[in-house]
Amino acid sequence: MSDADDWRRVAGLRWHAQGYASVHGDLLARMRAIDARFVQWAQAEAATDYQFAGLMPLSDLRRAQYLQGFPHLAVFPATLAPDPSRLRGVAATSTTTDTLDLPFATTCDSILPPAACFGVYAALRDTSLHAPHIATTCCTCYRNEAGVAWLRRQRSFAMRELVCVGTREEVQAFLARNRERVDAFAKALGLDAHWEMATDPFFEAERDPRQLAQRLDPLKHELRLHGGLALCSVNDHRNFFGEGFGIDRDGMPAHSGCVAFGLERWLYACIDAFGDDCRAWPALDAIA
């Protein structure tokens, strides 16, 4: 499906040109049913379920070195400088325009979460594990994406993640198991998707040694729909987050890996494959 106004044909969907979607009714029920399948896999792993706040401390992202690699994608919770005259100006201007020139406060201590898994590593910071820790979480994530497209590339989107923190062998086995689950589910749905090696969109990638490392030893694989849309990513972080967050596994920096799902992207894949009326889609409970 092309963009233009194609989204208007889809009952239960409202697209906001700023780069995010609202979903309701039967379509929302379908998105929840898709997510429920991912939750089943987490339950099969005996995963701990986490719910995090809608903001993250910048101190957590500093440990993850996120702003070193992705400052162009960061979205911050802007607050207004507490100047009465400027606040009155904003209040008055807001009645006549849909955009604002804001007099921001000069400091910021939080960020809107760019990925769901960061909260798990922060929750485990400065701990020693004597068994693998498997977790799942779902949250609204925010990225300052260029070239937004409905349900495919959004500035605000829902992300479900399954995360494993443990030894290298434990993480690799976890990623392999769940990649097989994803592959079987996509094939059972009849989606035209395939796995590809991928790299992260680093800022000034040609200068970032992590980009070269990913190309030489790929640690990220994506399940891509025809046309290149990534429905799922399988990521081996090695001991990067273990070192950054001070997480040990039997006295050594822990390895970690995650399997990430963009829920709106799975909706798009189903719309693309099965049509605009989600009531005519295959019943998920009938798919093994």
C-alpha positions in Angstrom: 0.0 0.0 0.0 1.2 3.5 -0.8 0.9 6.5 1.6 -1.2 9.4 0.4 -4.5 8.9 2.2 -4.5 5.1 2.1 -4.6 4.9 5.9 -8.1 6.5 5.8 -9.5 3.2 4.4 -8.4 1.3 7.5 -11.1 1.3 10.2 -9.7 2.0 13.6 -6.6 4.0 12.4 -5.9 7.7 12.6 -2.6 8.8 11.3 -1.0 12.0 12.6 1.3 13.8 10.1 3.7 14.6 12.9 4.7 10.9 12.7 2.5 8.7 14.9 -0.7 6.8 14.8 -3.8 6.3 17.0 -5.5 2.8 16.9 -8.8 1.8 18.3 -11.6 -0.8 18.1 -11.0 -4.1 16.2 -7.7 -2.9 14.9 -6.4 -2.3 18.4 -7.7 -5.7 19.4 -5.7 -7.2 16.6 -2.6 -5.4 17.7 -3.1 -6.7 21.3 -3.6 -10.2 20.0 -0.3 -10.0 18.0 1.5 -8.7 21.2 -0.1 -11.5 23.2 1.7 -14.0 21.0 5.0 -12.4 21.9 4.0 -12.4 25.5 3.4 -16.2 25.3 7.0 -16.6 24.1 8.1 -14.6 27.1 6.0 -16.7 29.4 7.5 -19.8 27.9 10.9 -18.3 28.9 9.7 -17.6 32.4 10.4 -14.0 31.8 10.0 -11.3 34.4 7.5 -8.7 33.2 8.5 -5.1 33.6 6.6 -1.8 33.3 8.7 1.4 33.2 7.8 5.0 33.4 7.4 7.1 30.3 10.7 8.9 31.0 14.2 7.7 31.5 17.0 9.4 33.5 19.7 10.7 31.2 22.1 9.0 33.7 20.8 5.6 32.5 21.3 6.5 28.8 24.8 7.8 29.6 25.7 4.2 30.7 24.3 3.0 27.4 26.3 5.7 25.5 23.1 6.3 23.5 23.7 10.0 22.9 27.2 9.2 21.6 25.8 7.0 18.9 22.3 8.4 18.2 21.9 12.0 19.2 20.0 12.7 16.0 17.2 10.3 17.1 16.9 11.5 20.7 13.6 13.1 21.8 13.5 15.0 25.0 10.6 16.1 27.3 10.8 19.8 26.7 9.8 22.0 29.7 9.2 25.8 29.6 11.5 28.3 31.3 9.7 29.6 34.4 9.5 33.1 33.2 6.0 34.6 33.6 6.2 36.8 30.6 7.4 34.0 28.3 4.7 31.6 29.7 2.0 34.2 29.0 3.4 34.4 25.4 3.2 30.7 24.9 -0.3 30.6 26.4 -1.5 33.3 24.0 0.3 31.9 20.9 -1.1 28.4 21.5 -4.6 29.6 20.6 -3.7 30.6 17.1 -1.0 28.1 15.8 -0.3 24.4 15.8 3.4 24.9 16.2 5.2 26.8 19.0 8.6 28.5 19.3 9.2 27.5 22.9 11.4 29.2 25.5 12.9 26.0 26.8 14.4 25.5 30.2 18.2 25.4 30.0 18.7 21.9 31.5 17.2 18.5 31.0 17.7 15.4 33.2 15.4 12.9 31.4 14.8 11.5 27.9 11.8 9.8 26.3 12.7 6.1 25.9 14.2 5.3 22.5 14.0 1.5 23.1 12.2 -0.7 25.6 15.2 -2.8 26.7 17.2 0.0 28.2 14.9 0.0 31.3 15.8 -3.7 31.9 19.6 -3.0 32.0 19.0 0.0 34.3 16.9 -2.1 36.6 19.8 -4.6 36.9 22.6 -2.1 37.2 25.4 -2.9 39.6 24.1 -6.4 40.3 25.6 -9.9 40.2 23.6 -12.6 38.5 23.9 -16.3 39.3 21.4 -17.4 36.7 20.3 -15.9 33.4 17.7 -13.1 33.8 15.0 -13.1 31.1 12.7 -10.2 30.9 9.9 -8.7 28.8 8.5 -5.2 28.6 6.4 -3.1 26.3 6.5 0.7 26.1 5.9 3.6 23.9 9.3 4.6 22.3 10.3 7.8 20.7 12.8 8.5 17.9 13.2 11.6 15.8 12.8 9.7 12.6 13.2 11.4 9.2 10.8 10.5 6.4 7.9 9.3 8.6 5.4 6.9 7.0 2.2 5.5 8.6 2.7 2.4 10.8 6.1 1.9 9.3 8.4 4.7 10.4 7.1 6.7 13.3 8.4 9.2 15.8 6.3 7.5 18.5 5.5 3.7 18.4 4.9 0.7 20.6 7.8 -1.7 21.1 7.6 -5.1 22.8 11.0 -6.6 23.7 12.2 -10.0 25.1 15.6 -9.6 26.8 18.1 -12.1 28.1 21.1 -11.1 30.4 23.5 -13.9 31.2 26.5 -15.7 29.8 27.4 -15.6 26.1 26.0 -19.1 25.6 22.8 -18.4 27.4 22.1 -15.3 25.4 22.9 -16.9 22.1 20.6 -19.9 22.9 17.9 -17.5 23.9 18.2 -15.5 20.6 18.2 -18.7 18.5 15.1 -20.0 20.2 13.1 -16.8 19.7 14.3 -16.2 16.2 12.9 -19.7 15.3 9.6 -18.7 17.0 9.4 -15.4 15.0 10.2 -17.2 11.8 7.6 -19.8 12.3 5.0 -17.3 13.2 5.6 -15.1 10.2 5.5 -18.1 7.9 2.3 -19.4 9.5 0.7 -15.9 8.9 1.8 -16.1 5.3 3.9 -12.9 5.4 6.5 -12.4 2.7 9.4 -11.7 5.0 13.0 -12.8 5.2 16.0 -12.4 7.6 18.8 -10.0 6.7 21.9 -8.8 8.5 21.6 -5.2 9.7 23.5 -2.3 11.2 22.3 0.4 13.5 21.9 4.0 12.2 24.8 5.6 14.0 25.3 9.3 13.9 28.3 9.9 11.6 28.5 6.2 11.1 31.7 6.5 9.0 33.5 7.7 12.2 31.9 5.3 14.7 33.9 2.2 15.2 30.8 0.3 16.3 29.4 0.6 12.7 32.5 -1.1 11.3 32.4 -3.7 14.1 28.8 -4.6 13.1 29.8 -5.0 9.5 32.7 -7.2 10.2 30.9 -9.3 12.8 27.1 -8.9 12.4 25.3 -8.9 15.7 21.9 -7.6 14.5 19.5 -9.4 12.2 16.1 -8.2 11.1 13.0 -9.9 9.7 12.2 -7.7 6.8 9.0 -7.5 4.8 9.3 -7.1 1.1 10.4 -3.5 0.5 12.7 -3.7 3.5 10.5 -2.9 6.4 11.9 -4.5 9.6 9.2 -6.3 11.6 11.6 -7.7 14.2 15.2 -7.4 15.2 17.4 -9.9 16.9 20.3 -8.2 18.7 23.4 -9.7 20.3 24.9 -7.0 22.5 27.7 -9.2 23.8 29.0 -7.6 27.1 28.4 -4.0 26.1 25.5 -3.4 28.5 26.9 -5.7 31.1 30.0 -3.5 31.3 28.1 -0.2 31.0 25.6 -1.0 33.7 27.9 -2.9 36.0 26.0 -6.3 35.6 28.0 -9.4 36.3 27.3 -13.0 35.6 29.3 -15.2 37.9 32.0 -12.6 38.3 32.3 -11.6 34.6 30.6 -8.7 32.7 27.2 -10.2 31.6 26.3 -10.6 28.0 22.8 -9.5 26.8 20.6 -9.8 23.8 17.1 -8.8 22.9 14.3 -9.5 20.4 12.4 -6.4 19.5 9.0 -6.0 17.8 7.4 -2.8 16.5 3.7 -3.5 17.0 2.4 -1.0 14.5 4.7 -2.5 11.9 3.1 -5.9 12.4 -0.3 -4.2 11.9 1.0 -2.7 8.6 2.3 -6.1 7.5 -1.1 -7.7 8.1 -2.9 -4.8 6.3 -0.5 -5.2 3.4 -1.0 -8.9 3.2 -4.7 -9.3 4.1 -6.4 -6.1 3.3 -7.9 -3.1 5.0 -10.6 -4.9 7.0 -8.9 -6.6 10.0 -12.0 -8.7 10.6 -11.1 -10.7 7.5 -7.6 -11.5 8.7 -6.6 -15.0 9.8 -7.5 -15.9 13.3 -4.3 -15.7 15.4 -5.5 -18.3 17.8 -5.7 -20.8 15.0 -2.0 -20.3 14.1 0.4 -22.6 15.8 
